[in-house]
Amino acid sequence: MAIDDAPSDAPTKPAGRPLWLNVLIFSGAAAAGLIMYFFLAPYLGMTEAPRRMATIFVVALVLWVTEAIPLFATSMLVIVMQAWWLALSDDLEVTIQYQDILTSLGSPIIFLFLGGFILARAIQKEKIDVQMASVLMRPFGSTPGGIMAGVMVITAFFSMFMSNTATTAMMIVLIQPLASRIPADEKFRRGLILSVPFAANVGGIGTPIGTPPNAIALEALRVRGLDIDFFTWMIFSIPLLLGTLAVMWAFLLFMFPARSKQFDMTLK
């Protein structure tokens, strides 16, 4: 199978929203925070520290949903607001150190994500993504259902042993050469891309290390005297994983049907 650079099909950058609209949304986020701080939080009986944290949460939520500023800028704003309004304030009923807030940037989970992103970028740079795609997808054929099934099964398998986020970052890079072989006006192309995060989230339930909530749940059960080992977890979770994955596969094929019965997946 000849493997070369996959054809480029970069989308045109969409026009941004006018500045006045973003300023208006940002003002709305600030207003929502003030309403939470002065009206809703006192009504709920919150003390000063929870009031401030709830206000930060509401402001961040509005900015994330509306994207008035870039998503990463909102995340950095949360850290700054917590350090300034919580850690550097002396009028709270609890003592919060700014080191406790900033050390979250050095969390092992953050470095786990970072490692996955670096791995994905290295795979793309060295064109290993094209090689892996051609080998791993070969057994699944070239029909729309087979292609999507292959992408979802491979993604779910990786996600059982890696972070869902890191797996998604890696698999999106891996399937780009495949997606580039599908016409841009095909709805199936969008469904194929969406199948990666769907399968990564489902695959995370397969093992205790698949996603952090699994480990948290196991620790909570262990404290209560109920120990569940690795293979016992898999005995119960794998059937659920496969059933959910099949439902997701059928749903995506229904929502994003392909006009063609077969696609040429030869990577040139």
HUZIVEN-V255938 format. One line per field, one symbol per residue. phi: phi as a letter, one per 30 degrees, with the letter a starting at -180 (. if undefined). psi: psi as a letter, one per 20 degrees, with the letter a starting at -180 (. if undefined). burial: + if it has 9 or more other C-alpha atoms within 8 Angstrom, else -. A space follows every 50 residues. Layout:
BEGIN
phi = ???
psi = ???
burial = ???
END
This chain:
BEGIN
phi = .dbbddedbddddddddddddddddddddddddddddcbdddddiddddd ddddddddddddddddhdbeeddddddeddddddccdcccccdbccdddd dddddcdeddddddddddddddedddiddddddddddedcibdedddddd ddddddddddbbeeddddedddddcedddddceddddedddddddddedd ddddddbdcdaeeddddddddddciccbdeddededddeddddddddded dddddbdcdcdabdcddc
psi = pppapqqplpqppqprqqhhghggghhhggghghggghggghhikqaggh gghhggggghgghggilhrqghhgghhggggghgighjpjkqiqppphhh ghihhjqhhghggggggggghhgghjkhhgggghghigiiajqgggghgg ghggghghihirqgghgggghgghighghiipqhjphhgghgghhghghg gghhihrhjhqhhghggghhhhhjjoporghgghhhhghgggghhggggh ghhghmqphqiqqojpo.
burial = -----+---------------++-++--++-++++++-++++---+--+- ++++++++++-+++---+--+--++--++-++++++++---+-----+-- ++-------++++++++-+++-++---+++++++-++--+-+++-+++++ +++++++++++++++++++++++++-++++++---++++++++-++++++ +++++++++++--++--+--++----------++--++--+--++--++- -++--+++----+---+-
END
